[in-house]
Amino acid sequence: MSIAGGVAEALNRGKAAGCECVQIFTKSSRQWVSRPYTKDEIEAFKLTLGESGVRMVVAHDSYLLNLGAPDDKLRKRSVAGLIDELERCETLGVPYLIAHPGAHVGSGEEAGIAAIARSIDEAHKSCAGFRTAIALEITAGQGSNLGYRFEQMGQIFDAVKENERLRLCFDTEHAFAAGYDLRDAEGYERTFGELDEKVGLKRLVAFHVNDSLKPFHSRVDRHQHIGKGYIGAEAFRRLINDPRFAGLPMCLETEPGPDMADIIADIATLHQLLESRN
């Protein structure tokens, strides 16, 4: 949800759409620097959260960050940006900051994974004792982005020194684009079986529920409304009724439109799939 007009407004928008969980950017996702929250903004956020009926808030980091950049100047700037966002989440009481691992930009997978782990280590050191945790997000594998194979994600977790602080976010469209077929029961179970083996389902703290605008294994990050893409409604029926993931926040990431009608329709579709479980 947009934070235009103040970060608390995201909660009001979520309430209006019927959301139980809201994902926010802690600042503009297209700017490196933003002013700190005022005391009034922090108090308004916490008060509105208590009154809105929204049960969980998670945050997503800026699209500018690249924790795996071979250019150390950009990598360090990205770490500073990550630390700023962790501090913002900690101030608001947001438990998880969802972050794309990063891209190797030609340096190679091994070097990229090492850079990502080093960046997270630096952020952890700066944010010692924080309640807010980084949740790395499965990627679609577009360009040189890492974290699109579960084995890669496991290697990143293993390389982070304090990896007990690290968590995982599963994006359905990203996984589908990366070659994990969720469309039938066999593919669904194989996907989460491999994820458990390579990273661990216990690491999962959030889902992004997005259908796919592009066909299977496209390696392209393009979201579609629930049931209107190449994944199809049945996969989402299976996911939202999976007892292993009961209670975990599941956020939509399609464009809400000016009146949020598309998001409201997606939420209604998910409720129908939940209510029609066997």
N, C-alpha and C positions, 0 to 999 in steps of 0.2 A: 504494500500500500504506500502511496505517496506521502511524504512528510511535508508537502507544501503547506505553508501556514503554520508550521511548528510540528515537532515530532509527535505530539499528542494527537494531532489531527489524523494521523495514520490509524489510530485506534478507533476514532469516531467513524472513519470510512469503513474500517473492518466491521464495526458493529452494524452499520447501515447495510452492508452486504450479507450479514448473517454469518460472519466468520467466527470460529472459536480460536483460531490461530492466525496471527498476522506476522508477515515478514516485512522488515523495514530496511532501508539504508539509513545509517546513522548520520549521513551527510550526503551532499550531492555525489552521485556515483561517477560523475565526469569531471570532478575537480579534486586537486591534490590537497588544497588547504581550505578549511572552513573554521569559522569562529567557534570557540567552546560554547557549550550550552550555558544559558543563564540559570540562576537558581530557580527562577519562576518557571522556566521551561521544564526543568527536572521535576519540580513539584507538580506541574500540570500533567506531565506524563504519568507519574505514579498515581495521582488522583484519578485520572481518566481511566487508567488500567483497572483500577478497583471498581469503577462504576460501569465499565463498558460491557462486561460479560465475556471479554476476550480472555481465554484461559492461558495462552502462551504467546510470547513474542520472541522471535528470533531475528537476527540481523544478517545482512549480506554485505560482504566487503566491496570496495570500489573496483570497477572494471579496469582501472588504470594500473593496479598492482600487478607485478610479476615477480614472485618470490624466487623463480628459477632463472632469472635473467643472467646471461653471461657478462653483461655490462655491470660491473660492480657498483657504479654510481646509481644506476636504475634499481639494482637489487636493494641497496641500502635505503634508497628513497622509498621503495616498496615496503621494506621492513618498518620504517618510520611511520608510514601510512597505516600499516597493520596495527602497530602499537597504539596509534591514535584512536583507531576504531575499537580496539579492545578496551581502551580507557573509557570511551564513550559508552560502550555496552556495560561496563562495570558500574559506571555512574548511574545508568538507568535501571540496572538490575536485570539486564537481558542475559540469559544464561549461555547462549551459543552465538558465535560469529561464524557464519558459513563463508568459506573461502575457497576459491579455485586454487589448486596447488601451484600452477605456474607453467610457463613454456620455456623450452630449452633454446629456442631461437637459433638452431643450427649447431649448438655446442654438443649435442648428443644426449641421449637418454640418461646415461650414467652421470654425466656432469650436471645435468638439470636436476636430477633427484638429489644429488649432493648439495646443490645450491638451495633447493627448497628446504631440505632438512636444516641446513645452516641458518637460513632465514627464520624458520620457526624456532630454532634454539635461541636465537637472539631475541625474538619477541617474548618467548617464555621467560628468559632471564630478566628482561625489563619489566615484565608483568608478574613477577613472583607473588604468589599468594592470591591471585585473582580468582574469583568464582567463575567468571566468564571463560569459556573454553573455545578453542578453535575447532570447527567441524569442517574437515576437508571434504569437498564435493567431488563426486564422480564426474568426469568430464566426457564430452562427446569425442574427443580426440581430433578436433579441428586444428589444422595447422600443426604446430609443434607442441601443443598443449599436452601435458603429462597427467596421469591419473585416470586415463580412459580404460586401462586394463587393471583388473583387480590385483594382479601381480605387481604392477607398478605402484599402486597405492600401498600395498603391503610393504614394499621396499622403502617407501617414504616413511611410513610409520616406524619401521625397524631402525631407520637411520636417525630419527629424532631422539635426542637424549632423554627427555622427559615425556616419552610417548604415552604414558598413562594419563596425561592431561589432554591428549588429542582425541577428537571424536570424528564421526563420519556422517556425511549427508548423501543420500541416494537420490539422484535425479532420474526419473523413469525415461525421459526422452534421451538424456545423455547416454544412459546404459544401452538403450535400444540402438542408438546411432553408432555406438562403439562396438556393437556386435553381440549383445546379450539379448536373446529373443524371449520376450516376456509374454508372447501372444498365446501360448498354450501351457497347460499344466506342467508338461515335461520341461520345457524351456525355462519356465518360471522357477521351478525347483532346482534346476541345474544352475541357474544364475545365482540364487541365494545360497546354494550349497558351496559354490566356488567362492562367493564373497565371504562366507563364514570361514572357509579354509585359508584364504589369503590374508584377510584382515580381521575378521571376527564380527559376527552380528551384534555382539555385546557393545561394539563401538558405535552402532547406529543410534543417532539421536533425532534425526529429522529426515523427511522426504520432501522432494519437489515432485509433485504429481502433474506431469505434462504429457499430452499426446504428442505425436511427431508429425511435422509437416513434410518430412522427407522419408523415403523408404528405409527399410532395415539396413543397417551397417553402412550408412551414408557417410559417417564421420562428420556430419554437419549439425550444428546446434541451432535448430529451428523448432520452436514450440507450436503446438496446436491445441485447440480446445478438446476437452475430454470426449472421447468417442468419435471425433471428427477427423482423426488422423490415422496413420498407418499402424499404430499400436492397437487401437480399438478398445471398446468399453470392457470387454471380458477380462483383460489384464488388470484393469483398475478394480473390478469387482473382486478379483482374487486378492489383490493387495490390501484393500481397505477392510477385508474380512479375515485377514491373516492374523491369528491370535498372537503370533510372535511380535507383531508391531502395534498391538493395541496400546493406545495412549500416546503414541509418538506423534509429534506435530507433522502435518502434511499440508504443504503450501502450494497453491497454484501460482504459475508464473506466466500466464498469458496476459495480453494487454486488456485492462479492465474496460476501456472505452470511457466516454464522458459520463455516462450514467451508471456504469458498472454492471450493465445488463448481462454482458457475456460472463462475467465472474459469477453473478448470481445464478445464471443458468448452469454453469459448471458445478457449483456447489449443490444445486438441486439434483443434477445428474448423479453426483457422488452419493448423495443421501438416498436416492432411489436404488443405487447399486448396493449400498449398505443394508437397506431394508429388505432387499430381495435375496439375501444370502440364504443358502440352503441349510 
